[in-house]
Amino acid sequence: MKYRITHSTFYHYSQSVGLCQNEARLQPRNFWRQHCDSSLFDITPSPMDFRERIDFFGNRVVYFAVQQPHSKLIVTAVSEVTIFPRQNNLDLFNQIPWEQVRNLLQSTTLHGQSQSQQSQIQSQDQERILEMLDAKQYLLDSPMVTVTPALADFAQHSFLPGRALVDVVHDLMGRIYKDFTYDPTFTTIATPLAEVLSFRRGVCQDFAHLAIGCLRAYGIAARYISGYVETLPEPGKTRLVGADASHAWFSVYIPGTGWLDFDPTNNTVPLDQHITLAWGRDYADVTPLKGIAFGGGQHTLSVSVDVLRLE
């Protein structure tokens, strides 16, 4: 499946901005389920400085600086992506119990072993060990997700003794979808997760953070995914260009299988309609566009996203 994604961000300032510096994570990742065929930026005014790098989590990052006075800033990223098909049968995934996964993540370490012992372990099963060690960083609290007793209490109904981790997460996803109301007017980027849990309202970012906090409360590694999802028009209606939006979901580490994505906003396991931009511990690690502007006074912001399936 091939897609063209056009993501445009518009800033309008009440006063002139003399200088702005920005970071953008708007280029889709390359990994086993997805390949970014092309990606380009169109920035107005033209930046004097433009650089690309890969961040700690392996995401593609662009830094740019506009060093001329301007009253508006337009940043458009256009990417073409190929999504590879995958089975949607959860029974095909490793049915390892969640307690065993927790114990494996707690015990996997190379600390305290000699260099020869580490070399022997890595030569025997290097990929598995390194994968487990990488997953351990997603057990910890992060800037926007702090484990609390309230999160553990909410998750408890899904964490039945001896239950396969895949089934635990699928049940948790379904409960979030059923018990919480999608309400784009209720939360902002700064709304605490405790309020989302208390009022049972939020958006895709909140639901992803909620699931991640619940899983980490039980020693399960979970990470935040930013990206897009294709939205199809109702039968008989014309597709609206630019009506799509950025999306968020989460992923869980399952030993022997790898990372498996779950979308609690839509109660689905992402397949060929989800396009991944970036992943990290939470939203703070993968913000699509952020920066600093010197001057500008008040400003307004609007975003347009178009996800077009290419036949």
Beta strands, then each sheet from edge to edge (+ up, - down):
strand 1: 2-24
strand 2: 34-44
strand 3: 49-54
strand 4: 60-66
strand 5: 70-83
strand 6: 181-182
strand 7: 201-202
strand 8: 222-229
strand 9: 246-254
strand 10: 258-262
strand 11: 274-280
strand 12: 289-295
strand 13: 299-310
sheet 1: 2+ 5- 1+ 4- 3+
sheet 2: 2+ 5- 1+ 12-
sheet 3: 2+ 5- 1+ 13-
sheet 4: 6+ 7+
sheet 5: 10+ 9- 8+ 11-
end
